[in-house]
């Protein structure tokens, strides 16, 4: 496995480079967007990305060695599963508040809260006490929820309300962040491997490195974003001060009312539009099994001695290759629709879990086949996320999107929690996780969930076969999907 991992990362990085060059060659030349040449926008974008990318880097550093750290502390798989469940459950509990906190505390202050809570989460990894580690997982759930919403909320508010830049420029910033995000994930795996294995500092080292990264992120928010706060519309800042200081109670009440209204409107949209309901089902099924995969990949491969940081980088590079393939597939040369790509992604995920039910048979493990299946699953993820993001943007009204996505995440986390509990016998009392067969059964269950997701995708596009909202702009007059 050691040689396989190093050969795989070299091959995948070369593949990503080739796909990137091919995508650029096939993309027709376009006039330079105004956003690229606008110095005020570029400065504002740079201020945001400096902090946001530091936060993402600190988050990715913690991916490769979390399970390994708990094993290093001699916890059983069932105990580790409970730790993961605590993290997922806290995501469920804190997800609603993560949308409300920026309005109640202020967006910039909530970003600082993220840096503090995630730093505390990392520092709990120094303790071998189970209760302290549970507290760390709860803080991690809070931090993950804040990372998913708060930075974006600050950026969109300043972009639209303060600087009055065109809304059409917003995707350019988040596309740039997404491009960097893949590279950060691959680099984080390499850095974590350097610290934990090459320098023999142990699995806690990547978590300790995250703390100064979060400190730098907080410093950028406190200083650069502080300057940015004073440079917007004087009237808007005056209103913010009045709401934040002179009438704080009214501000909090307004934030709560706005959040409640957003959730109610999101639920009505979810129940009234079958397209939204089916898309939510696909997301809940697909992404819940990814949380289970995040827990299972380490115990499946670690007994065979691979460098976990390199394996993590391989997985992230495979996901990057998937996102580049999406760009190629939906280009003007190949004309595939996002719906087609979503079907392919779900089918690939089903096939990968089907492979894993055979490669993880008790007493007959086949780690190379399991590794290949994991790479295939991450390739499917790279195809899935841009496709589902496009469809969400088309079928969910912008003003209701936050509320609808909040409802999407609820069954997602609940399914993942239930899967981990069942896996290790905490619900059924079977103790399947320690015996070896539970992992294989869970992969079989994930394959069934992917089959259900595939049926939901087919139903979605049977329902909207002639729906132009589900098609790329350049293909709206080309007939059926």
GIJOUR-V154000 format. One record per residue. N is the residue number from 1. RES is the residue in one small letter. BURIAL is b if it has 16 or more other C-alpha atoms within 10 Angstrom, else e. Layout:
n-><N;N>
res-><RES;RES>
burial-><BURIAL;BURIAL>
This chain:
n-><1;2;3;4;5;6;7;8;9;10;11;12;13;14;15;16;17;18;19;20;21;22;23;24;25;26;27;28;29;30;31;32;33;34;35;36;37;38;39;40;41;42;43;44;45;46;47;48;49;50;51;52;53;54;55;56;57;58;59;60;61;62;63;64;65;66;67;68;69;70;71;72;73;74;75;76;77;78;79;80;81;82;83;84;85;86;87;88;89;90;91;92;93;94;95;96;97;98;99;100;101;102;103;104;105;106;107;108;109;110;111;112;113;114;115;116;117;118;119;120;121;122;123;124;125;126;127;128;129;130;131;132;133;134;135;136;137;138;139;140;141;142;143;144;145;146;147;148;149;150;151;152;153;154;155;156;157;158;159;160;161;162;163;164;165;166;167;168;169;170;171;172;173;174;175;176;177;178;179;180;181;182;183;184;185;186;187;188;189;190;191;192;193;194;195;196;197;198;199;200;201;202;203;204;205;206;207;208;209;210;211;212;213;214;215;216;217;218;219;220;221;222;223;224;225;226;227;228;229;230;231;232;233;234;235;236;237;238;239;240;241;242;243;244;245;246;247;248;249;250;251;252;253;254;255;256;257;258;259;260;261;262;263;264;265;266;267;268;269;270;271;272;273;274;275;276;277;278;279;280;281;282;283;284;285;286;287;288;289;290;291;292;293;294;295;296;297;298;299;300;301;302;303;304;305;306;307;308;309;310;311;312;313;314;315;316;317;318;319;320;321;322;323;324;325;326;327;328;329;330;331;332;333;334;335;336;337;338;339;340;341;342;343;344;345;346;347;348;349;350;351;352;353;354;355;356;357;358;359;360;361;362;363;364;365;366;367;368;369;370;371;372;373;374;375;376;377;378;379;380;381;382;383;384;385;386;387;388;389;390;391;392;393;394;395;396;397;398;399;400;401;402;403;404;405;406;407;408;409;410;411;412;413;414;415;416;417;418;419;420;421;422;423;424;425;426;427;428;429;430;431;432;433;434;435;436;437;438;439;440;441;442;443;444;445;446;447;448;449;450;451;452;453;454;455;456;457;458;459;460;461;462;463;464;465;466;467;468;469;470;471;472;473;474;475;476;477;478;479;480;481>
res-><x;x;x;x;x;x;x;x;x;x;x;x;x;x;x;x;x;x;x;x;x;x;x;x;x;x;x;x;x;x;x;x;x;x;x;x;x;x;x;x;x;x;x;x;x;x;x;x;x;x;x;x;x;x;x;x;x;x;x;x;x;x;x;x;x;x;x;x;x;x;x;x;x;x;x;x;x;x;x;x;x;x;x;x;x;x;x;x;x;x;x;x;x;x;x;x;x;x;x;x;x;x;x;x;x;x;x;x;x;x;x;x;x;x;x;x;x;x;x;x;x;x;x;x;x;x;x;x;x;x;x;x;x;x;x;x;x;x;x;x;x;x;x;x;x;x;x;x;x;x;x;x;x;x;x;x;x;x;x;x;x;x;x;x;x;x;x;x;x;x;x;x;x;x;x;x;x;x;x;x;x;x;x;x;x;x;x;x;x;x;x;x;x;x;x;x;x;x;x;x;x;x;x;x;x;x;x;x;x;x;x;x;x;x;x;x;x;x;x;x;x;x;x;x;x;x;x;x;x;x;x;x;x;x;x;x;x;x;x;x;x;x;x;x;x;x;x;x;x;x;x;x;x;x;x;x;x;x;x;x;x;x;x;x;x;x;x;x;x;x;x;x;x;x;x;x;x;x;x;x;x;x;x;x;x;x;x;x;x;x;x;x;x;x;x;x;x;x;x;x;x;x;x;x;x;x;x;x;x;x;x;x;x;x;x;x;x;x;x;x;x;x;x;x;x;x;x;x;x;x;x;x;x;x;x;x;x;x;x;x;x;x;x;x;x;x;x;x;x;x;x;x;x;x;x;x;x;x;x;x;x;x;x;x;x;x;x;x;x;x;x;x;x;x;x;x;x;x;x;x;x;x;x;x;x;x;x;x;x;x;x;x;x;x;x;x;x;x;x;x;x;x;x;x;x;x;x;x;x;x;x;x;x;x;x;x;x;x;x;x;x;x;x;x;x;x;x;x;x;x;x;x;x;x;x;x;x;x;x;x;x;x;x;x;x;x;x;x;x;x;x;x;x;x;x;x;x;x;x;x;x;x;x;x;x;x;x;x;x;x;x;x;x;x;x;x;x;x;x;x;x>
burial-><b;e;e;e;b;b;e;b;b;e;e;b;b;e;b;b;e;e;b;b;e;e;b;e;e;e;e;e;e;e;e;e;e;e;b;e;e;e;e;e;b;e;e;b;b;e;b;b;b;e;b;b;b;b;b;b;b;b;b;b;b;b;b;b;b;b;b;b;b;b;b;e;e;e;e;e;b;b;b;b;b;b;b;b;b;b;b;b;b;b;b;b;b;b;b;b;b;b;b;b;b;b;b;b;b;e;b;b;b;b;b;b;b;b;b;b;b;b;b;b;b;b;b;b;b;e;e;e;e;e;e;b;b;b;b;b;b;b;b;b;b;b;b;b;b;b;b;e;b;b;b;b;b;b;b;e;e;b;b;e;e;b;e;e;b;e;e;e;b;b;e;e;b;b;e;e;b;e;e;e;b;b;e;b;b;b;b;b;b;b;b;b;b;b;b;b;b;e;e;e;e;b;b;b;b;b;b;b;b;b;b;e;b;b;b;b;b;b;b;b;b;b;e;b;b;e;e;e;e;e;e;b;e;e;e;e;e;e;e;e;e;e;b;b;e;e;e;e;e;e;b;b;e;e;b;b;e;e;b;e;e;b;b;b;b;b;b;e;b;b;e;e;e;b;b;b;b;b;b;b;b;b;b;b;b;b;b;b;b;b;b;b;b;e;b;b;b;b;e;b;b;b;e;e;e;b;b;b;b;b;b;b;b;b;b;b;b;b;b;b;b;b;b;b;b;b;b;b;b;b;b;e;e;e;e;b;b;b;b;b;b;b;b;b;b;b;b;b;b;b;b;b;b;b;b;b;b;b;b;b;b;e;e;e;b;b;b;e;b;b;b;b;b;b;b;b;b;b;b;b;b;b;b;b;b;b;b;b;e;e;b;b;e;b;b;b;e;e;e;b;b;b;b;b;b;b;b;b;b;b;b;b;b;b;b;b;b;e;b;b;b;b;b;b;b;b;e;e;e;e;b;b;b;e;e;e;b;b;b;b;b;b;b;b;b;b;b;b;b;b;b;b;b;b;e;b;b;b;b;b;b;e;e;b;e;b;e;b;e;b;b;b;e;e;e;e;e;e;e;e;b>
